[in-house]
């Protein structure tokens, strides 16, 4: 190992010194504090379909701006709605998503669990298909979503109620310079 470092030092002295100095400075610098934050967010009742909620989440959980690197976990506390990450620009995608879901899980089929209405059991199945939680990376105070990605609340009931999310943020705080 020592001979490899010697050869590299001889052939690339400037580059090796820069890397070595960076390593030393990173070892002596104290790391940014790691924080855990949690909030509950109540989203208003929405019509059936897929709805972009990215901006609402950012507005209500502004602490995201204080995180240099981390993760945001979103958990929906309901069994007849779901969360998804998908196209954020063209509203036709959300309309088509609802059409396809209704074709995959139609309401007009013989089901046993019908006490809450014909849309309830299909809503449970759709919720299971998409899931009730998401994990989104945080980078430099922003959700690291792709250019065309947004967070959907997918409402699968005809007459929905407000929906509750638990948002958990974990990461290293940004150092102000």
Order of alpha helices (4+ residues) and beta strands (2+ residues): alpha-alpha-beta-beta-alpha-beta-beta-alpha-alpha-beta-beta-beta-beta
